[in-house]
Amino acid sequence: SLTIAPGKKQTLRYMIDVPKEAQGGYWGLVGFKSRPLKKDSGGGIKVTTEVVSFVAVEVEGTLKRKIQITQLSSEYIKDKGIRLMAKLKNLGNVPLLSPAPCGKFKINAQDNNIIAEGNLNGLMILPEEIGDYTSDYFKLANGEYEIIITFDYGEPKLIGKKAVITVDTFHDWKELKPSSK
């Protein structure tokens, strides 16, 4: 318990004891809550505030970062256009939060020119969790396109998938096989 005067700040230090057998990454929240004014303090409004701080611990030498794209889909809304969606599973033992996976997409026409690109946004993913990532809406002319989706999640190698999408059948994704060239 501590008292902080108006306009002042206080530094709090704490230690985390990590068990020797711990592996991977862990996270938690530390909350600081104010006490409401006492009834006899003359105030008419009683307010309690809470500040929450995020804490992460990673055990060096035991970290495994790995994700899998488990699903690709899209949504079409007539006035807005297309929105791409991906589901990612964290197969590692570390919460993917710093950095959280960063998704990007590029859409190529049949002549291989990039005609659209953007981001797939989502939040942190805990181990064994599945996270949803979505793009902003965008418009495409009728036709068939190759889409390349990649995710950077803090490892030297990106993970990605290719798919073909036809403007008339947005929800029917088909994964491409790697080229033999």
NORRA-V286736 format. One line per field, one symbol per residue. phi: phi as a letter, one per 40 degrees, with the letter a starting at -180 (. if undefined). A space follows every 10 residues. Layout:
phi->???
This chain:
phi->.abbcdgbbb cbbabbcccc ccbgbbaabb bbbcccccdc cgccbbbbbb bbbcbbbbcd gbcbbabbcc abaabbbdcc hbbcbbbbbc ccbbccbacc dbcbbbbbcc cgccbaaabb babcbcdgcb bcbbcccabb cdibbcbbbb bbbgbcbcba ababbbdcbc cbcbcccdcc c
